[in-house]
Amino acid sequence: MSTKRTLPPTAAPISSMDLLHGFHGIASNKYPGILERELKEYFGANHVFLVSSGKAALFLILSGLKRLTRKRKVIIPAYTCFSVPSAIRMAGLEIVLCDLKPETLDFDFSQLRELVDDDTMCVIPTHLFGIPADVSNVRELCHDRKIFIIEDAAQAMGAVSGRGKLGTSGDVAFFSLGRGKNITCGSGGIIITSVDAIADSIRKDIAGLESVPMIEYLKNIVEVVFMMIFLRPDFYWLPKKLPFLRIGETRFYRTFPVRTFTGFQAGLLFDWRRKLETLNRSRSANADGYIESLELSNGMQIHAGRVPYNRFPIYLGGKASKEEFCESENRLGISPMYPYPIHKVQEMQEHLDQRGFDGADTISDTLVTLPTHILLREEDKMRIRKAVKKVLLQEQKCEPAFRQGIGSL
């Protein structure tokens, strides 16, 4: 079995000091309350809720909104994490897909305008990879119709736009604290809102949540310790070789647990703000290095720079070249994102119409991501840039029509 240095596609390392505070959190009930207060201050939000996962956070938001309106449609991007439609289906709501523009990884707003109707309960703009979605444009479409805006900021904690921190421009937002997110405690989710009616409705479900069963609690602790050790590039080859760990797997969940946030999780985040800022600075710097070295600065909007990209996106010429490149360079943390768009998820077929989603198909077929995390060494970055330049040079004649600004590599 090869033990060659292997980079994870994403990483937010957990230190031994984090772990020590996590164990302290098991015996102390102070950490969740401290974390909630710090998050309120950081985001300028009136209400913060901590729950067991990002998808649990979205489920609770949707369940809360259902009490406030008779509307039942939820508009989401046709290319997004499978956990999003999972939460919508579990909440008993109708999924409506909107296509995306590959050059922005945001809604196709001409299509969104056609989809919004009198039965639309909410729209979920997604800050994919930490790239700011155009929430202000969504608000212009939704405000007069009294349609809620839920920001999916699962991959964008700590990222900002001209309007402030991502997650603070809509009516309510959620973040994920799962593995590979901007900061992690192994699992967990955050809900923020300043709308009292939304908070009051969500609180009704929060009050009845079950605690994490002891066996699950112990399993989470073991997973965190395992991750702390084996996330490092010198050891990451091992979990990557073990199929039962399902590293990097994206799944659709028909149902999932919605539980409280644990003291262990809160303890792991005792120094979260300083750590988040450090990790995001590294992500931004590494991404800016890709933009400069790959001559992407005059290209697509997704390459605008100064973004703490959770992963850095580029496009190749087609599905076959994408798959071949990710397979050959997987030790460098170069990887695809979601395996296919939402309209091709098997469990969703009976719930969707048969409209085409050309943008989502293009993204799924050609998108490749580069690692941006703090564990990258200079030699790692050089190898990644060299590999990407080589494949882009080979593909200059077959690049997607929308891709711009590659320059003469």
Helices and strands as residue ranges (DSSP letters): H 16-27, H 30-43, E 47-51, H 54-66, E 73-77, H 83-90, E 94-98, E 100-101, E 106-107, H 109-115, E 120-123, G 128-130, H 135-142, G 143-145, E 148-152, E 160-161, E 164-165, E 172-176, E 189-193, H 196-206, H 214-230, H 237-241, G 243-245, H 263-268, H 272-293, G 301-303, E 312-315, H 319-328, G 330-332, G 342-344, G 346-351, H 358-366, E 367-370, H 378-394
